[in-house]
Amino acid sequence: MWGSTSAVKVPCSLLSIAQNAPTVVTQQLLQVNYGRPESWNFLCEAKLLECSIPNPQASNVSAFFELQLGLGRSTVIFPQFMQFQWNIATDIGVQRYATSAPGPVRFAGDLTPNIIENFTAQAIQARCNVVWAQGFDVGATATVEITMHVSPIVHTRPEWHSHREDAQYPGGENEGH
């Protein structure tokens, strides 16, 4: 399994208030170069840990997980692969997570759900854009914990098929830890 967890502080700046624009902080969560194509399961998780505003108004914090998948010389980017959102006033401590993601509609009028439960890739990069919309208190921060993990559906290692006893488990994974 590959992945990481990071606590991201999103500040409310004077510039974002003056421009009436959200504040965005981006954090890379994983990079995997597997060496061969594989199908992958995933877990996205985020939790609004705290907000330094004493009397929070109606403002939202969102986490947008972005996925970049490569297979050979081909690369595709999914800019909003997963999204979670919280209300600053009511959702401190709320954890959100998923192991499937809603995909876009495939054509106009499509009523069939497009649910992504795994993906195929050889190289994977994931990052998360944490966005604070409508912040009004300069210097205030919102802290969001973000996590993404991926694991191959099948993880067959070539040395497992060796007939030499000492070459089958070179990492000692058969000893239990």
Legacy VTK file of the C-alpha trace (Angstrom):
# vtk DataFile Version 3.0
C-alpha trace
ASCII
DATASET POLYDATA
POINTS 177 float
0.000 0.000 0.000
1.222 3.491 -0.844
-0.013 6.854 0.373
0.286 9.491 3.041
-1.577 11.715 5.468
-0.958 15.416 5.872
-2.470 18.212 7.959
-2.948 21.277 5.757
-3.427 24.802 7.155
-5.434 27.072 4.869
-5.066 30.775 5.746
-7.609 33.502 5.177
-5.582 36.264 3.515
-6.302 39.923 2.825
-5.663 39.265 -0.861
-8.325 36.552 -1.057
-10.840 38.841 0.659
-9.956 41.801 -1.611
-10.276 39.657 -4.736
-13.340 37.819 -3.411
-11.501 34.589 -4.262
-11.049 31.392 -2.270
-7.708 30.482 -0.709
-6.215 27.268 -2.113
-3.402 25.160 -0.592
-2.132 22.144 -2.550
-0.404 19.095 -1.050
0.992 16.073 -2.916
-0.092 12.834 -1.228
1.500 10.065 -3.264
3.603 9.148 -6.247
3.892 5.544 -7.373
5.929 4.234 -10.311
4.956 0.580 -10.231
6.884 -0.644 -13.263
3.997 -2.473 -14.895
0.269 -1.842 -15.446
-1.949 -2.864 -12.546
-5.505 -2.331 -11.292
-5.671 -0.333 -8.046
-8.031 0.145 -5.115
-8.015 3.513 -3.346
-9.062 5.276 -0.159
-9.568 9.047 0.107
-10.076 10.548 3.576
-10.283 14.076 4.953
-11.211 15.597 8.297
-11.772 19.220 9.311
-9.555 19.403 12.403
-9.939 23.011 13.518
-10.670 26.578 12.590
-9.175 29.563 14.383
-12.184 31.844 13.818
-13.868 32.576 17.174
-17.331 33.078 15.622
-17.333 31.311 12.261
-19.746 32.620 9.682
-21.248 30.603 6.888
-18.112 29.567 5.055
-17.009 26.279 3.560
-13.785 24.317 3.330
-13.447 21.750 0.542
-10.879 19.096 -0.333
-10.511 18.251 -4.029
-8.411 15.142 -4.709
-6.652 15.232 -8.085
-5.410 12.044 -9.706
-2.845 11.722 -12.498
-2.573 8.262 -14.025
0.037 7.067 -16.475
0.253 3.958 -18.585
3.271 3.738 -20.858
3.555 7.111 -22.617
-0.080 8.023 -21.972
-1.159 10.255 -19.066
-4.602 11.411 -17.982
-5.511 13.877 -15.217
-8.739 13.765 -13.209
-8.815 17.257 -11.598
-11.728 16.575 -9.230
-11.538 12.829 -8.764
-12.996 13.122 -5.248
-14.482 16.045 -3.329
-15.393 16.523 0.336
-16.870 19.677 1.872
-17.479 21.032 5.392
-19.296 23.996 6.911
-16.844 25.765 9.242
-19.575 26.584 11.765
-20.901 23.054 12.233
-18.425 20.444 10.959
-15.274 20.724 13.126
-14.047 17.158 13.741
-16.157 15.628 10.954
-14.325 12.920 8.993
-15.314 12.024 5.438
-13.930 9.082 3.413
-14.697 6.947 0.387
-13.389 3.969 -1.551
-15.397 4.775 -4.667
-15.830 8.013 -6.577
-18.659 9.380 -8.682
-17.536 9.700 -12.287
-18.961 12.252 -14.707
-21.996 11.528 -16.866
-20.971 9.808 -20.071
-23.416 11.634 -22.362
-26.279 14.127 -22.098
-29.301 12.546 -20.447
-27.308 9.585 -19.076
-29.105 8.313 -15.966
-26.820 5.347 -15.264
-24.498 5.992 -12.301
-20.826 6.092 -13.290
-19.125 4.846 -10.125
-15.329 4.422 -10.121
-14.264 1.662 -7.714
-10.738 1.070 -9.046
-8.497 2.251 -11.855
-5.716 0.898 -14.053
-2.317 2.580 -14.083
1.402 2.046 -14.045
2.295 5.474 -12.607
0.076 7.321 -10.100
0.318 10.792 -8.635
-2.263 12.244 -6.291
-2.547 15.658 -4.736
-5.234 17.473 -2.845
-6.338 21.082 -3.232
-7.815 22.332 0.043
-10.014 25.356 -0.610
-11.425 27.862 1.881
-14.282 29.774 0.295
-15.794 32.905 1.852
-13.277 33.381 4.664
-13.648 36.820 6.294
-11.145 36.957 9.155
-7.638 37.899 7.994
-5.051 35.695 9.688
-7.512 32.953 10.570
-6.677 29.389 9.534
-8.594 26.203 8.900
-6.724 22.902 9.313
-7.747 19.855 7.303
-6.241 16.361 7.522
-6.038 14.742 4.077
-5.167 11.129 3.229
-4.976 9.052 0.089
-3.886 5.405 -0.085
-3.690 3.089 -3.077
-2.983 -0.622 -3.231
-2.734 -2.998 -6.172
-5.640 -5.406 -6.443
-3.170 -8.212 -7.155
0.409 -7.926 -5.928
2.145 -10.977 -7.340
5.897 -10.746 -7.047
8.008 -12.675 -9.597
10.269 -14.189 -6.912
7.258 -15.966 -5.381
7.419 -18.357 -8.326
11.071 -19.203 -7.746
11.846 -22.781 -6.842
14.659 -21.653 -4.543
13.420 -21.462 -0.960
15.732 -18.555 -0.020
14.616 -16.402 -2.983
10.860 -16.576 -2.416
10.576 -14.003 0.392
13.676 -11.770 0.336
11.962 -9.101 2.477
11.158 -11.510 5.322
7.399 -10.992 4.842
6.722 -14.662 5.626
7.956 -14.184 9.218
5.089 -11.974 10.342
5.483 -8.614 12.047
LINES 1 178
177 0 1 2 3 4 5 6 7 8 9 10 11 12 13 14 15 16 17 18 19 20 21 22 23 24 25 26 27 28 29 30 31 32 33 34 35 36 37 38 39 40 41 42 43 44 45 46 47 48 49 50 51 52 53 54 55 56 57 58 59 60 61 62 63 64 65 66 67 68 69 70 71 72 73 74 75 76 77 78 79 80 81 82 83 84 85 86 87 88 89 90 91 92 93 94 95 96 97 98 99 100 101 102 103 104 105 106 107 108 109 110 111 112 113 114 115 116 117 118 119 120 121 122 123 124 125 126 127 128 129 130 131 132 133 134 135 136 137 138 139 140 141 142 143 144 145 146 147 148 149 150 151 152 153 154 155 156 157 158 159 160 161 162 163 164 165 166 167 168 169 170 171 172 173 174 175 176
